[in-house]
Amino acid sequence: MTKRANGPFDVKLTPMAPEAGAVDAAPGRMMLDKRFHGALEATSQGQMLAVRTSVEGSAGYVAMERVSGTLDGRSGTFALQHSGTMTRGAPQLVITVVPDSGTGELTGLAGSMTIDIAPGVKHSYDFQYTLPDGR
C-alpha cells in the first residue's frame, strides 16, 4: 500500500570550488544540507551538479542526498536521486528513492518525492512511498 508523507523543509545550498583542472564550462557544484519536518523528521546531506545555458530559464541539475531520521515514526536512512531540467522556464523534476538504499526500519523503502517552492522561498515536500509488509 502506498503511503504519503508531507511537510515543510529547510535547505542550505553552499557553493563548492570547481574540481582541480575543471574548464570554465564545467558544471557548478553545491553542497546540500536539509532539515525535513512533518511526517519525515530528518536531516540530509548531499551534492548537486548544475549547468545553466545561455537561454534564459534553461538549465539542468542532478543531485544525490543521504537522508537520516524518522518517517512516520520509523527510523533509518535512505538515499534520494534528483534529476531536474528547466526548459525556458518550464520545470521538470524527478526525485526517487535509490533502490535498496533504506536501512534500519526503512529497509525496503521505495518511492518518489515532489517539492514545491512557494513565493518567499518556502519549501515543502510530498513523499509517496511503500515499505515491505505494509509497514
Phi, psi and omega in degrees: 000131179281132177249168182225136175230140177209164180163183179276163170213153177253142180225140174238123177255126180240118179300142177249151177295147176299153176295152179304132178082004181292144178276166182302328182273009181296152177301146173285149181239141179222145170270139177251131171230119182233155170227116179268145179233158180101218181297334173254103177257100189201165170242159175214155173225145180194187178226148180232140171246133183221149176227130172256150178253177178283350178271124180306128177083009177245128184194173176210154175210156170229150179207154174230137177218148177254123182257136181223124179161218181236143176237112184049042176084358179260128185262151178160195177229162172198166181247145175245140177244128181250143170218112184232142173226152175231117180251102182047045176095348179268114184274150170218124184223131175237123177234121182231153173288131176294125182306137177062023179268349182290142177233169178059225180286358178255012176300131181088002179301137173222153177160186180217157184230144169243154175234153178231134177244106182275162176309141184088010177059042173267126184257142172219158181237154171226114188244116175257126187213164172227153173230150179301152176060024177066017180297000000 
